[in-house]
Amino acid sequence: MIEPGTGFPTDRADATTPVARSAAEVERLAASAPTLDRVDARSSVCRTCPRLVAWREEVAANPRASFAGEQYWGRPITGWGDPKPRIVVVGLAPAAHGGNRTGRIFTGDRSGDWLFAALHRAGLARQPTSVSAYDDQELLHTRITLPVRCAPPANKPTPAERDACAPWLHQELRFLLPTAKAFVVLGGFGWTSTWSALRAAGAAVPARTPAFGHGVQVELDSGQAVIGCYHVSQQNTFTGRLTEAMLDDVFLAARRASGLVE
Ligand code: SF4
């Protein structure tokens, strides 16, 4: 595991960063975080969910053979990208040997291969691949974030873990709402979490959460758009449920909604 404040590229925390150990502490530390950087720092040292803390650290201590010798991040993953984005992409949770290894969201796994290639085709990422926090990848006008920040066993967080983690995303969105014009939400889990987070962050959203579907686009009174997209998981990309063309259409819609293209 990478210790806070030891110089890792995406690390915003240090030894003095307060550590949340309960849902109530997540609420307090998230709501009082004065900047986006502080949200990132505080969430990256969180130890609230015992099952997820144990899993992320066990995986980090036992690398896959193909990653033998690598020091895994082994901590919660924060949002990453432009701090004043026009487009916000919301996923689900980090992968055990992806973000949990590389310390950067969607970096170093097959889902990320799809996502970053699509962002690059859309002009929203400098490079088509993202393999390490030490590469030169950069998101353009875009930030990626997630509702559950620790890698869950079988990629399935429990409802209690989802609820415990939610305040981090709520506070993050408070800082992103002033500039964000489009939210691209990957999968039904992220869809539900995003609507809750938008509501908590103060956005005027419909009383009833709209139904999730690929390509569904909901316009808020503020002019911001929330766009549904099948998750870039291998379950969808290997089976053809989600194709490159479908992903490209979603990011074209997001670029239009955010004024990056007519
Ligand atoms: S999932 Fe969220 S609330 Fe739970 S330990 Fe990780 S960062 Fe903390």
Boltz pocket constraint, residues with backbone or C-beta under 6 A from the ligand:
constraints:
  - pocket:
      binder: B
      contacts: [[A, 20], [A, 26], [A, 43], [A, 46], [A, 47], [A, 48], [A, 49], [A, 52], [A, 53], [A, 76], [A, 147], [A, 148], [A, 149], [A, 150], [A, 161], [A, 164], [A, 165], [A, 166]]
      max_distance: 6.0
